[in-house]
C-alpha cells in the first residue's frame, strides 16, 4: 500500500480525490454499481453513522474501487486503517441509525410478546375459572342446567309428550 500524498486527508477525501482525478461523476458510480447515491456521498464525506453494516460497506468499496480503476485490496486496507485510527482511544459508537432501528424493533417485539402473553393468560384464566365454577357432573352436551347450589333444574319426572297423530 503506497502512502497517501496528502498525509492529513481522510478516507472520504481520498475516495473523492481519486474519483475527481478520473473525471467520474458520483451519479455514474451509483447508477453502474447500484450503490445508493446517499451511501456514496456518506462515504466521501466520512459520515460513518449513515452507513449500513461493515459487510455492506466493504462490498460497496470494492465495487467503487473497481469502477474507478483502483486496487480493491488497497482501498479496503485504507478503509480499515482509517477505521482503526478513528476508533483508537474511543469506544465504538453504536448510536447510528442501524443500531437505533434494531433497538426499536427489539422493543416492539418485547412489547408484542408481553401483550400476547397477558392476553393468552387472561383467556386461560377465564377458561379455567368457568370450568371450576361448574358443578360436578355437568354435561354441556346433555343440555342440563343447574342452579347455584348445584341442583338440576330439569324436572324429576319426564315431561309428558304430546300424542302422535
C-alpha positions as CSV (number, residue, x, y, z in Angstrom):
1,X,0.0,0.0,0.0
2,X,1.5,3.3,-1.0
3,X,1.4,6.4,1.2
4,X,-1.3,9.0,0.7
5,X,0.2,12.1,-1.0
6,X,-1.9,14.3,1.4
7,X,-1.0,12.8,4.7
8,X,-3.8,14.6,6.6
9,X,-6.5,13.6,4.1
10,X,-9.4,11.5,5.4
11,X,-10.5,8.3,3.7
12,X,-13.5,10.0,2.2
13,X,-11.3,12.8,0.8
14,X,-9.0,10.1,-0.7
15,X,-12.0,8.5,-2.5
16,X,-13.3,11.8,-3.8
17,X,-9.9,13.0,-5.0
18,X,-9.3,9.7,-6.9
19,X,-12.8,9.9,-8.5
20,X,-12.4,13.5,-9.5
21,X,-8.9,12.8,-10.9
22,X,-10.6,10.3,-13.2
23,X,-13.4,12.7,-14.0
24,X,-16.1,10.2,-13.0
25,X,-19.4,11.7,-11.6
26,X,-20.7,10.2,-8.4
27,X,-24.1,9.6,-10.1
28,X,-22.5,7.4,-12.7
29,X,-20.9,5.2,-10.0
30,X,-24.3,5.0,-8.2
31,X,-26.0,4.0,-11.5
32,X,-23.4,1.5,-12.7
33,X,-22.7,-0.2,-9.3
34,X,-26.3,0.2,-7.9
35,X,-24.9,1.6,-4.7
36,X,-27.4,4.2,-3.3
37,X,-26.1,7.8,-4.1
38,X,-26.6,8.8,-0.4
39,X,-24.3,5.9,0.6
40,X,-21.6,7.1,-1.8
41,X,-22.0,10.6,-0.5
42,X,-21.7,9.4,3.1
43,X,-18.5,7.5,2.2
44,X,-16.9,10.6,0.6
45,X,-18.0,12.9,3.4
46,X,-16.8,10.5,6.2
47,X,-20.3,10.2,7.6
48,X,-19.9,6.7,9.0
49,X,-23.0,6.8,11.2
50,X,-25.1,7.0,8.0
51,X,-23.5,3.9,6.5
52,X,-25.0,0.3,6.7
53,X,-23.2,-2.5,8.5
54,X,-19.5,-3.1,7.7
55,X,-20.1,-6.1,5.4
56,X,-22.1,-4.0,3.0
57,X,-19.7,-1.0,3.2
58,X,-16.8,-3.3,2.2
59,X,-18.7,-4.6,-0.7
60,X,-19.6,-1.1,-1.8
61,X,-16.0,0.0,-1.5
62,X,-14.9,-2.9,-3.7
63,X,-17.4,-2.0,-6.4
64,X,-16.5,1.7,-6.1
65,X,-12.8,0.9,-6.5
66,X,-13.4,-1.4,-9.4
67,X,-15.5,1.1,-11.2
68,X,-13.0,4.0,-11.0
69,X,-9.9,1.8,-11.6
70,X,-8.4,1.5,-8.1
71,X,-7.0,-1.6,-6.5
72,X,-9.8,-3.1,-4.4
73,X,-7.5,-4.5,-1.7
74,X,-5.7,-1.2,-1.3
75,X,-9.0,0.6,-0.8
76,X,-10.2,-1.9,1.7
77,X,-6.9,-1.7,3.6
78,X,-7.0,2.1,3.6
79,X,-10.6,2.0,4.9
80,X,-9.7,-0.5,7.7
81,X,-6.7,1.6,8.6
82,X,-8.8,4.7,8.7
83,X,-11.4,3.0,11.0
84,X,-8.7,1.8,13.4
85,X,-7.4,5.4,13.6
86,X,-10.9,6.8,14.1
87,X,-11.8,4.3,16.9
88,X,-8.4,4.3,18.6
89,X,-8.9,5.5,22.1
90,X,-12.6,5.8,21.6
91,X,-15.4,3.4,22.3
92,X,-17.1,2.4,19.1
93,X,-20.3,4.4,18.7
94,X,-23.4,2.2,18.5
95,X,-25.9,5.0,18.1
96,X,-26.1,5.1,14.3
97,X,-29.5,4.7,12.5
98,X,-29.0,1.0,12.0
99,X,-28.4,0.4,15.7
100,X,-31.4,2.5,16.6
101,X,-33.6,0.6,14.2
102,X,-32.5,-2.7,15.7
103,X,-33.2,-1.4,19.2
104,X,-36.6,-0.1,18.2
105,X,-37.5,-3.4,16.6
106,X,-36.4,-5.3,19.7
107,X,-38.6,-3.2,21.9
108,X,-41.6,-3.6,19.6
109,X,-41.1,-7.4,19.7
110,X,-40.8,-7.4,23.5
111,X,-44.0,-5.3,23.9
112,X,-45.9,-7.6,21.4
113,X,-44.8,-10.7,23.2
114,X,-45.8,-9.2,26.6
115,X,-49.2,-8.2,25.3
116,X,-49.8,-11.6,23.7
117,X,-48.7,-13.4,26.9
118,X,-51.1,-11.3,29.0
119,X,-54.0,-11.9,26.6
120,X,-53.3,-15.6,26.5
121,X,-53.0,-15.8,30.3
122,X,-56.3,-14.0,30.6
123,X,-58.0,-16.4,28.2
124,X,-56.6,-19.4,30.1
125,X,-57.6,-18.0,33.5
126,X,-61.2,-17.4,32.3
127,X,-61.4,-20.9,30.8
128,X,-60.1,-22.5,34.0
129,X,-62.3,-20.3,36.2
130,X,-65.5,-21.2,34.2
131,X,-64.7,-24.9,34.4
132,X,-64.1,-24.7,38.2
133,X,-67.4,-22.9,38.7
134,X,-69.4,-25.8,37.0
135,X,-70.9,-28.4,39.3
136,X,-69.7,-31.9,39.4
137,X,-71.4,-34.0,36.7
138,X,-72.1,-31.0,34.4
139,X,-72.6,-32.2,30.9
140,X,-72.9,-29.5,28.3
141,X,-73.9,-32.0,25.6
142,X,-76.9,-33.1,27.6
143,X,-78.1,-29.6,27.9
144,X,-78.6,-29.9,31.7
145,X,-78.9,-26.6,33.6
146,X,-78.0,-26.3,37.2
147,X,-78.9,-23.8,39.9
148,X,-76.3,-22.0,42.0
149,X,-76.5,-24.8,44.7
150,X,-75.8,-27.5,42.1
151,X,-79.3,-28.9,41.9
152,X,-80.5,-29.7,38.4
153,X,-83.3,-27.5,37.0
154,X,-84.6,-30.4,34.9
155,X,-87.9,-31.8,36.2
156,X,-87.5,-35.1,38.2
157,X,-90.2,-36.7,36.0
158,X,-90.1,-36.6,32.3
159,X,-92.4,-34.1,30.7
160,X,-95.5,-35.6,29.0
161,X,-95.2,-35.8,25.3
162,X,-98.0,-34.7,23.0
163,X,-99.8,-37.5,21.4
164,X,-98.8,-38.5,17.9
165,X,-101.4,-38.3,15.2
